[in-house]
Amino acid sequence: MASSDPHAKLLQKLSERTARIVILGMGYVGLPLAVAFAEAGLHVTGIDIDAAKLAALMRGESYVEDISAERVRAVIGRTLFTSTDFDATLAAADAAIICVPTPLNKTRDPDIRALTAASEAIARSLHPGMLISLESTTYPGTTDELLRPMFEAAGLRAGQDFFLVFSPERIDPGRKDYVVETTPKIVGGVTSACRDAGVALYRQAIHRVVPVSSSQAAEMSKLLENTFRAVNIALVNEIALMCDKLGIDVWEVIDAAATKPYGFMKFTPGPGVGGHCIPLDPHYLSWKLRTLNYNARFVQLADEINSSMPAYWVAKVQDALNGERKALGGSRVLVLGVAYKKDIDDVRESPALDIIALLRQKGALVSYHDPHVPHIRHDGGDLRCEPDLNAALDAADCAIIVTDHSTYDWQDIAGRVRLIIDTRRALPRA
Ligand code: SAJ
């Protein structure tokens, strides 16, 4: 006998796998999640403002490195569907999962326009028994203070008529050892009934679901994860600056410390911090705390140190050229690797872009090579990847290793260019 109680009805649909799931935002977070639910046999509809993404999926193609075209073809049209009609799709949804970007704006404050637009679309079609899960990284309080009032404005009540949770995404593009199904999933609800509904949803596709007491706790846990990284990367970058002053090899020091079998976690210095998570997420935390008249000092200091690394390394290039009585202005400098970390093609927030801009500001003739990145756009305009690495090395007055892609032959590179600045300890030890 089907229950009239919205909570019981939703739980029943989830346990019978008849629930209809909608993923808002089919990017590097939404697509793997959609495929995981579809492979678990649930009916999933992916919606996105970029119709080209949806068309590619319908053709059986994948635009996300971690999801093969074969996996898309195995579910598309069977349990995975797409739609550009947000309202009709959401009106028929039992669960809506928001996976849209939450970047920073020019003043490095939260830019939640995409999140707000997705939430407004859901609010237009909100109906009894619907579960909404926010996965986009955001400041503590977003789910309960921003989304909940939007959804309750029409008179429905969270925890009784509809259900609202925060469940942070933990997708790490390119990682093979942990994928969406095998990475533990935190779920925090605005009420306990919401939490239970969220746990029932994610248990359909994810091996381990970890309930927490509130949506704020879930939001904060994600920010702790990534602030932890930003702060520890900044610490090791400052240790590198100290060792430079002291004339000590920081890499030897780190390798020695890393022999400690407990109580130490290895991070490595580098050209700065890039990517769509680590340089940005902590600013959602510090922004929220500023509204409460609290200064998140570690976040600010980590950003200061990490953001100062490009200038530090450009000064090293200048010093190396000085040693050859060459001015940086007019010298040919080759940047090796522009992606924000090794073996990927993503240049978002990459420190390489800052290094290139600083070198150009000082009059250097800058070129780059990156096997994963054919061209880059930045404030100085467009740059294309050097087509011939050896020719580019032979022509350079100085090279700087910014991203230590595994495909580079560092021994060969070291033999081809006299001056080389290594920000990643890519070169074999002399
Ligand atoms: N970096 C360093 N030194 C380090 C580690 C990283 O300079 O010791 C630099 C990287 O070169 C890069 C930036 O920091 O420019 C960020 O590196 P990351 O290893 O944190 O990689 P991300 O940005 O891809 O972070 C993602 C995050 N995953 C999610 O948010 C779901 C992060 O939480 C993961 O821990 C990280 O991947 C990972 O471990 O690969």
Boltz pocket constraint, residues with backbone or C-beta under 6 A from the ligand:
constraints:
  - pocket:
      binder: B
      contacts: [[A, 169], [A, 170], [A, 171], [A, 172], [A, 173], [A, 225], [A, 226], [A, 229], [A, 233], [A, 266], [A, 267], [A, 268], [A, 269], [A, 270], [A, 271], [A, 272], [A, 273], [A, 274], [A, 275], [A, 276], [A, 277], [A, 278], [A, 340], [A, 341], [A, 342]]
      max_distance: 6.0
